[in-house]
Amino acid sequence: MTTMTYAAPTAPPAGQQTLRVTQPRVLLSEWTKFRSLRSTMWTLLTAVVLTIGVGALFSAVTANQYHTFSAADKASFNPITTSLNGILFSQLAIGVLGVLLISGEYSTGMIRSSLTAVPRRLPVLWAKLGVFAGVAFAVMLVTSFVSFFVGQALLSSHHLGVSISAPNAPRDVIGAALYVTVAGIIGMTLGALMRNTAAGISAMVAVFFVLPPVAGLLPSSWSSHFVQYLPSNAGGVLYGGASGLAHPLAPWTGFGLLCAYAAVLTGLAAWRLRRADA
């Protein structure tokens, strides 16, 4: 008869303790991955240049051509929106970045390492969304203010500019940054759902750049009932980007609807992450 003996468990050597997985540590890991990607910096720079450059271009052309405007065009002229026209292009850059940050990990297989380190999975998604939203909003907020001041300086040369204290100016400038950030979150969730870069970008472009003009081609008796609820039209009201709608939503109502779209897609992305293998 033999006697089996068991060795008492011993603590791992100093410096080799297993770190407990916590949300702050996952957040730090995602931040490290985010800032280490060269494409991230280039895409953010593209968004900044497009926002400021296109806004300045629209402002300069408007200032020089204002005397040729009709009475109706002069009545509808909004100097704040004119200086923020670059948002139409930067939302594409930020949306594509959102798709790439998560679909890229699926294409390279890195997502398996992330989910192995974080078996509960969902903290990875929350960390990605948190890092992306925080950086996107910070960058676009500064960019929106710069675009506003540059645009108003160009418009003021023809006495068309306004100050930041003008009615709705702070809301429009901050709202532009909020809109682009949530649009980017929608892009990231589409990338998480489709797990393919081309499919995610195509869906992002379809939602924000194809559906609105296609809906505009429909008879107004049809489109007037739903066009204001499309994501780009609903959220764009917050910074004056959907001024051509016949029945636009109230600014914060429209932005709330855009956030609701993002919340639903985030829930679906979380469900698929938990249920489907990487």
C-alpha positions as CSV (number, residue, x, y, z in Angstrom):
1,M,0.0,0.0,0.0
2,T,1.4,3.3,-1.0
3,T,0.8,6.7,0.5
4,M,0.2,9.6,-1.8
5,T,1.5,13.0,-0.7
6,Y,0.5,16.4,-2.0
7,A,2.7,19.4,-2.0
8,A,1.3,22.5,-0.5
9,P,0.6,25.1,-3.1
10,T,3.3,27.8,-3.3
11,A,3.0,31.4,-4.4
12,P,4.7,32.1,-7.8
13,P,8.0,33.9,-7.6
14,A,8.1,37.6,-7.1
15,G,7.4,39.4,-10.4
16,Q,5.4,36.4,-11.8
17,Q,2.2,36.8,-9.9
18,T,-0.9,36.4,-12.1
19,L,-2.6,39.8,-12.4
20,R,-6.3,39.8,-11.9
21,V,-8.2,40.9,-15.0
22,T,-10.0,44.1,-14.3
23,Q,-11.8,46.7,-16.5
24,P,-9.1,49.4,-15.8
25,R,-6.3,47.0,-16.9
26,V,-8.2,46.0,-20.0
27,L,-8.8,49.7,-20.7
28,L,-5.0,50.3,-20.4
29,S,-4.3,47.4,-22.7
30,E,-6.6,48.7,-25.4
31,W,-5.2,52.2,-25.0
32,T,-1.7,50.8,-25.6
33,K,-2.9,49.0,-28.7
34,F,-4.7,52.1,-29.9
35,R,-1.7,54.5,-29.7
36,S,0.7,51.9,-31.1
37,L,-1.0,51.7,-34.4
38,R,0.4,54.1,-37.0
39,S,-2.9,54.0,-39.0
40,T,-4.7,55.4,-36.0
41,M,-2.6,58.6,-35.9
42,W,-2.9,59.0,-39.7
43,T,-6.6,58.6,-39.7
44,L,-7.1,61.0,-36.9
45,L,-4.9,63.5,-38.7
46,T,-7.0,63.0,-41.8
47,A,-10.1,63.8,-39.9
48,V,-8.5,67.0,-38.4
49,V,-7.3,68.2,-41.8
50,L,-10.6,67.5,-43.5
51,T,-12.7,69.2,-40.9
52,I,-10.6,72.4,-40.7
53,G,-9.6,72.5,-44.4
54,V,-13.1,71.9,-45.9
55,G,-14.7,74.2,-43.4
56,A,-12.2,77.0,-44.3
57,L,-12.7,76.3,-48.0
58,F,-16.5,76.6,-47.7
59,S,-16.2,79.8,-45.6
60,A,-13.8,81.5,-48.0
61,V,-15.9,80.7,-51.0
62,T,-19.1,81.8,-49.3
63,A,-17.5,85.1,-48.2
64,N,-16.4,85.8,-51.8
65,Q,-19.6,84.8,-53.4
66,Y,-22.1,86.1,-50.9
67,H,-23.0,89.1,-52.9
68,T,-24.3,86.8,-55.7
69,F,-26.6,84.9,-53.3
70,S,-30.4,85.2,-53.9
71,A,-32.6,86.6,-51.1
72,A,-33.7,83.1,-50.1
73,D,-30.0,81.9,-49.9
74,K,-29.1,84.9,-47.8
75,A,-32.0,84.3,-45.5
76,S,-31.0,80.6,-45.0
77,F,-27.3,81.4,-44.6
78,N,-25.8,80.1,-41.3
79,P,-22.2,81.1,-40.7
80,I,-21.7,78.5,-37.9
81,T,-22.8,75.6,-40.1
82,T,-20.7,76.9,-43.0
83,S,-17.5,76.7,-40.9
84,L,-18.4,73.2,-39.8
85,N,-19.0,71.7,-43.2
86,G,-15.9,69.6,-42.9
87,I,-17.7,67.4,-40.4
88,L,-19.4,65.7,-43.4
89,F,-16.0,64.4,-44.4
90,S,-14.4,63.8,-41.0
91,Q,-17.3,61.5,-40.0
92,L,-16.2,59.1,-42.7
93,A,-12.6,59.1,-41.4
94,I,-13.6,58.5,-37.8
95,G,-16.2,55.9,-38.8
96,V,-13.7,54.0,-40.9
97,L,-11.2,54.2,-37.9
98,G,-13.9,52.7,-35.7
99,V,-14.4,49.8,-38.1
100,L,-10.7,49.2,-38.5
101,L,-9.9,49.1,-34.7
102,I,-12.0,46.0,-34.2
103,S,-12.3,44.3,-37.6
104,G,-8.5,44.5,-38.0
105,E,-8.1,42.3,-35.0
106,Y,-10.4,39.7,-36.5
107,S,-8.5,39.7,-39.8
108,T,-5.1,39.3,-38.1
109,G,-6.3,36.8,-35.5
110,M,-5.2,39.1,-32.6
111,I,-8.7,39.1,-31.2
112,R,-8.1,35.5,-30.1
113,S,-5.2,36.6,-27.9
114,S,-7.3,39.4,-26.4
115,L,-10.2,37.1,-25.6
116,T,-7.9,34.5,-24.2
117,A,-6.5,37.1,-21.8
118,V,-10.0,38.3,-21.0
119,P,-12.3,35.2,-21.0
120,R,-15.4,37.2,-20.0
121,R,-15.0,39.0,-23.4
122,L,-17.3,41.9,-22.8
123,P,-14.7,44.0,-21.0
124,V,-12.7,44.0,-24.2
125,L,-15.6,45.5,-26.1
126,W,-16.2,48.1,-23.4
127,A,-12.5,49.0,-23.3
128,K,-12.3,49.4,-27.1
129,L,-15.4,51.6,-27.1
130,G,-14.2,53.7,-24.2
131,V,-10.8,54.4,-25.6
132,F,-12.1,55.1,-29.0
133,A,-14.9,57.4,-27.9
134,G,-12.7,59.3,-25.5
135,V,-9.9,60.0,-28.1
136,A,-12.4,60.7,-30.9
137,F,-14.3,63.2,-28.8
138,A,-11.2,65.0,-27.5
139,V,-9.7,65.3,-30.9
140,M,-12.9,66.4,-32.7
141,L,-13.8,68.8,-30.0
142,V,-10.6,70.7,-30.4
143,T,-10.8,70.4,-34.2
144,S,-14.4,71.7,-34.2
145,F,-13.4,74.8,-32.2
146,V,-10.4,75.5,-34.5
147,S,-12.6,75.0,-37.6
148,F,-15.2,77.4,-36.2
149,F,-12.7,80.2,-35.4
150,V,-10.9,79.8,-38.7
151,G,-14.2,79.8,-40.6
152,Q,-15.5,82.9,-38.8
153,A,-12.2,84.7,-39.4
154,L,-12.6,84.2,-43.1
155,L,-16.3,85.2,-43.0
156,S,-15.6,88.2,-40.9
157,S,-13.5,89.7,-43.7
158,H,-16.9,90.3,-45.4
159,H,-18.7,91.0,-42.2
160,L,-20.5,87.7,-42.1
161,G,-18.9,86.0,-39.2
162,V,-20.2,85.5,-35.6
163,S,-18.6,85.0,-32.3
164,I,-18.6,81.9,-30.1
165,S,-21.1,83.6,-27.9
166,A,-23.7,83.8,-30.7
167,P,-26.9,81.9,-30.2
168,N,-26.5,78.1,-30.7
169,A,-22.7,78.5,-31.5
170,P,-21.4,76.6,-28.5
171,R,-24.1,73.9,-29.0
172,D,-23.3,73.5,-32.7
173,V,-19.5,73.3,-32.2
174,I,-19.7,70.8,-29.3
175,G,-22.5,69.0,-31.0
176,A,-20.3,68.5,-34.1
177,A,-17.8,66.6,-32.0
178,L,-20.5,64.6,-30.3
179,Y,-22.1,63.7,-33.6
180,V,-18.8,62.5,-35.1
181,T,-18.0,60.5,-32.0
182,V,-21.3,58.6,-32.0
183,A,-21.0,58.0,-35.7
184,G,-17.6,56.5,-35.1
185,I,-19.1,54.3,-32.3
186,I,-21.7,53.1,-34.8
187,G,-18.8,52.3,-37.2
188,M,-17.0,50.3,-34.5
189,T,-20.1,48.3,-33.6
190,L,-20.7,47.5,-37.3
191,G,-17.1,46.2,-37.5
192,A,-17.7,44.1,-34.4
193,L,-20.9,42.7,-35.9
194,M,-19.6,41.9,-39.3
195,R,-16.0,41.1,-38.3
196,N,-14.8,42.1,-41.8
197,T,-13.2,45.4,-42.7
198,A,-14.7,45.7,-46.2
199,A,-18.2,44.8,-45.0
200,G,-18.0,47.1,-42.0
201,I,-16.9,50.1,-44.0
202,S,-19.5,49.4,-46.7
203,A,-22.2,49.3,-44.1
204,M,-20.9,52.5,-42.5
205,V,-20.9,54.3,-45.9
206,A,-24.4,53.0,-46.7
207,V,-25.9,54.2,-43.5
208,F,-24.4,57.7,-43.5
209,F,-23.7,58.5,-47.2
210,V,-26.0,56.4,-49.3
211,L,-29.3,56.2,-47.5
212,P,-29.9,59.9,-47.1
213,P,-29.6,60.9,-50.8
214,V,-31.4,57.8,-51.9
215,A,-34.3,58.7,-49.6
216,G,-34.2,62.2,-51.0
217,L,-35.0,60.8,-54.4
218,L,-38.3,59.4,-53.2
219,P,-41.5,61.4,-53.4
220,S,-41.7,63.8,-50.6
221,S,-45.1,62.3,-49.5
222,W,-43.1,59.2,-48.6
223,S,-39.7,60.4,-47.5
224,S,-41.1,63.2,-45.2
225,H,-42.4,60.4,-42.9
226,F,-39.0,58.8,-42.2
227,V,-36.1,60.7,-43.7
228,Q,-35.6,62.8,-40.5
229,Y,-35.1,59.5,-38.5
230,L,-32.1,58.3,-40.5
231,P,-29.0,58.3,-38.3
232,S,-27.1,61.1,-40.2
233,N,-30.2,63.3,-40.4
234,A,-31.2,62.8,-36.8
235,G,-27.8,63.4,-35.4
236,G,-26.8,66.1,-37.9
237,V,-29.4,68.5,-36.6
238,L,-27.3,69.0,-33.4
239,Y,-24.7,71.0,-35.4
240,G,-26.9,72.3,-38.2
241,G,-25.9,69.7,-40.7
242,A,-29.4,68.6,-41.6
243,S,-30.9,72.1,-42.3
244,G,-32.4,71.0,-45.6
245,L,-35.0,68.7,-44.1
246,A,-38.6,69.7,-44.3
247,H,-39.4,68.4,-40.8
248,P,-36.2,68.0,-38.8
249,L,-36.2,66.7,-35.3
250,A,-35.3,69.0,-32.4
251,P,-31.4,69.0,-31.9
252,W,-31.2,67.0,-28.7
253,T,-34.0,64.7,-29.7
254,G,-32.2,63.9,-32.9
255,F,-29.0,63.3,-31.1
256,G,-30.8,61.1,-28.6
257,L,-32.1,59.0,-31.5
258,L,-28.6,58.7,-32.9
259,C,-27.4,57.5,-29.5
260,A,-30.2,55.0,-29.4
261,Y,-29.0,53.6,-32.7
262,A,-25.5,53.3,-31.3
263,A,-26.8,51.6,-28.1
264,V,-28.8,49.0,-30.1
265,L,-25.8,48.2,-32.3
266,T,-23.6,48.0,-29.2
267,G,-26.0,45.5,-27.6
268,L,-26.0,43.4,-30.7
269,A,-22.2,43.5,-30.9
270,A,-22.0,42.4,-27.3
271,W,-24.4,39.6,-27.8
272,R,-22.5,38.3,-30.8
273,L,-19.2,38.6,-29.0
274,R,-20.5,36.5,-26.2
275,R,-22.3,33.9,-28.4
276,A,-20.0,33.4,-31.4
277,D,-16.4,32.2,-31.5
278,A,-13.8,34.7,-32.7
